Amino acid sequence: MQWLARLILACIMTAVMVFMVTLIVTLINLGPRGDFLLQWAKAYIIAWPIAAATAFLVMPPSRRLTDAIMRRIEG
């Protein structure tokens, strides 16, 4: 069940992050034009699954690294 919780967390977290990043980068690159929403949606649809898969795979080693860093900070 731990993998399911990790998958849900990765999907939610990356959905929000990719939403904002693709929105801002698309706006910067294209400006406000007639097909902006279509171009942004294309970027989002491509980027989100990649980000979700990456987060799912990177989360366990990232958690271990964070724990190791915190142990050093806390002594």
C-alpha positions as CSV (number, residue, x, y, z in Angstrom):
1,M,0.0,0.0,0.0
2,Q,3.0,2.3,0.5
3,W,3.6,2.4,-3.3
4,L,0.0,3.6,-3.8
5,A,0.3,6.5,-1.3
6,R,3.6,7.4,-3.0
7,L,1.9,7.3,-6.4
8,I,-1.0,9.5,-5.2
9,L,1.4,12.0,-3.6
10,A,3.6,12.2,-6.7
11,C,0.5,12.7,-8.9
12,I,-1.0,15.5,-6.8
13,M,2.3,17.3,-6.1
14,T,3.4,17.2,-9.7
15,A,0.0,18.2,-11.1
16,V,0.1,21.5,-9.2
17,M,3.8,22.2,-9.9
18,V,3.6,21.4,-13.6
19,F,0.4,23.4,-13.9
20,M,2.2,26.5,-12.6
21,V,5.5,26.0,-14.4
22,T,4.0,25.2,-17.8
23,L,1.5,28.1,-17.5
24,I,4.2,30.6,-16.7
25,V,6.8,29.4,-19.2
26,T,4.2,29.1,-22.0
27,L,3.0,32.7,-21.2
28,I,6.6,34.0,-21.2
29,N,7.5,32.2,-24.5
30,L,4.3,32.9,-26.4
31,G,2.6,35.8,-24.7
32,P,-1.1,36.2,-24.5
33,R,-2.3,35.1,-27.9
34,G,-5.4,33.3,-29.3
35,D,-4.1,29.8,-29.1
36,F,-2.4,30.3,-25.7
37,L,-4.6,27.8,-23.8
38,L,-4.2,25.1,-26.5
39,Q,-0.4,25.5,-26.4
40,W,-0.3,25.5,-22.6
41,A,-2.5,22.4,-22.5
42,K,-0.1,20.6,-24.9
43,A,2.8,21.5,-22.7
44,Y,1.0,20.3,-19.6
45,I,-0.1,17.0,-21.1
46,I,3.4,16.2,-22.1
47,A,5.2,17.4,-19.0
48,W,2.9,16.1,-16.2
49,P,3.3,12.3,-16.8
50,I,7.1,12.8,-17.0
51,A,7.1,14.8,-13.8
52,A,4.8,12.3,-12.0
53,A,6.9,9.3,-13.0
54,T,10.1,11.1,-12.0
55,A,8.7,12.1,-8.6
56,F,7.5,8.6,-7.9
57,L,11.0,7.2,-8.6
58,V,13.0,9.9,-6.9
59,M,10.9,10.2,-3.8
60,P,12.4,7.3,-1.8
61,P,16.1,8.3,-2.3
62,S,15.2,11.9,-1.7
63,R,13.6,11.1,1.6
64,R,16.7,9.1,2.6
65,L,18.9,12.0,1.6
66,T,16.8,14.4,3.5
67,D,16.8,12.2,6.6
68,A,20.6,12.0,6.4
69,I,21.0,15.7,6.0
70,M,18.7,16.3,9.0
71,R,20.6,13.9,11.1
72,R,23.8,15.8,10.4
73,I,22.1,19.2,11.1
74,E,20.5,18.0,14.4
75,G,23.7,16.3,15.5
